[in-house]
Amino acid sequence: MPLTREHTKRYRDALVALAAATQRPANIVNLGGMYAIRVEFELSRYLLATNEGGDLSTTVDGGEGTWSVQFFGPSDVRLAAADRKWLVDAFDAVIDELRAADWWRDDGMSFGEFAPSNT
């Protein structure tokens, strides 16, 4: 947890962007010494975003400039992943992949709700 506060300050804009895009809180989490931005969703699903090979960069410029966004389901099964130069582009690509794989409900009953999985 030593870098959680530092990363929260450094990645404030990324946290705000993901919170706005998902309408859910985004937080910095420590995953065994590696840091990521995490957003919790319903049905035991969550999103992780990193920008340096599975970690958040500690450099001032944010590392190499490539964001990786992964979406996980129950039992930590990866449902979708994308790497892009910009965080929002990587997020959009993951949502597109989820929709293409029928993980997203478009039945008019709810907005942005994930369909139950068999996992």
Residue pairs with C-beta under 8 A, 6 or more apart in sequence:
1 30
3 30
3 35
3 56
3 58
4 28
4 29
4 30
4 35
6 58
7 28
7 35
7 56
7 58
8 15
8 28
10 56
10 58
10 62
11 28
11 37
11 56
14 26
14 37
14 49
14 87
15 26
15 27
15 28
15 37
16 26
17 87
17 88
18 26
18 37
18 39
18 47
18 49
18 87
18 91
19 25
19 26
19 39
21 88
21 91
22 39
22 41
22 47
23 112
24 39
24 40
24 41
25 39
25 40
26 37
26 38
26 39
27 37
27 38
27 39
28 35
28 36
28 37
28 38
28 56
29 35
29 36
29 37
29 38
31 48
34 50
34 54
34 55
35 50
35 55
35 56
36 48
36 49
36 50
36 54
36 55
36 56
37 48
37 49
37 50
37 56
38 46
38 47
38 48
38 49
39 46
39 47
39 49
40 46
41 47
41 114
42 113
42 114
43 73
43 74
43 114
43 116
43 117
44 73
44 74
45 71
45 72
45 73
45 74
45 79
45 114
46 71
46 72
47 69
47 70
47 71
47 72
47 91
47 94
48 69
48 70
48 72
49 67
49 68
49 69
49 70
49 87
49 90
49 91
50 56
50 67
50 68
51 57
51 62
51 63
51 64
51 65
51 66
51 67
51 68
51 87
52 63
52 64
53 68
54 68
57 63
57 64
65 85
66 83
66 84
66 85
67 83
67 84
67 85
67 86
67 87
67 89
67 90
68 81
68 82
68 83
68 90
69 81
69 82
69 83
69 84
69 87
69 90
69 91
69 93
69 94
70 78
70 80
70 81
70 94
71 78
71 79
71 80
71 81
71 94
71 97
71 98
72 78
72 79
73 79
73 103
73 117
73 119
74 117
74 119
75 119
77 119
79 98
79 101
79 103
79 117
80 94
80 95
80 97
80 98
80 101
80 103
81 94
81 97
82 90
82 91
82 93
82 94
82 97
83 90
84 90
84 93
95 104
98 104
98 114
99 106
102 115
103 114
103 115
103 117
104 112
104 113
104 114
104 115
105 113
105 114
105 115
